[in-house]
């Protein structure tokens, strides 16, 4: 498939995803599972990853941001997923769903192919190696409407130049954008 046809296909797919996404909202994991949502900002070679960990009732149990230097938005999204993987491995919860709103990144991680910059491959390889250590991890694509918390956290981190673990009592209000869920859960630990 030539580049122009691929660009048209991606544009139509993105439009379809955005239309369907308007009616979709974040769903909590099943009993015994946690969900980790990741997203990234990207501007002029600097990215900020936002990672939000949520428990079965939808409450936030962990939030973190990280700054990365990279060459393209796809690498930024993959680095955000890698940041989520590092957090998942530290939490040592075997049953973990890692969600991203970047379909191309999830496709690469799941073994599909895509046109990428050379910088994306090594990041995806590290994620796949971590996945072999935690084979029960599930990587899922979800549209932006299901990933608002991580999206908001990434933008907050980039705007405030804050990188690191965000104390539960300091999480910005914009991160609490999923309806009907408790805000925080201090009882997880």
Secondary structure, DSSP 8 states (H G I E B T S, - for coil): --HHHHHHHHHHHHHHHHHHHTT-------TT-EEEEEEEEEETTEEEEEEEEE-TTS-EEEEEEEEEE-SSHHHHHHHHHHHHHHHHHHHT-SSEEEEES-HHHHHHHTT------HHHHHHHHHHHHHHHHSTT-EEEE--GGG-HHHHHHHHHHHHHT--EE--GGG--GGG--STTS-SB-TT--
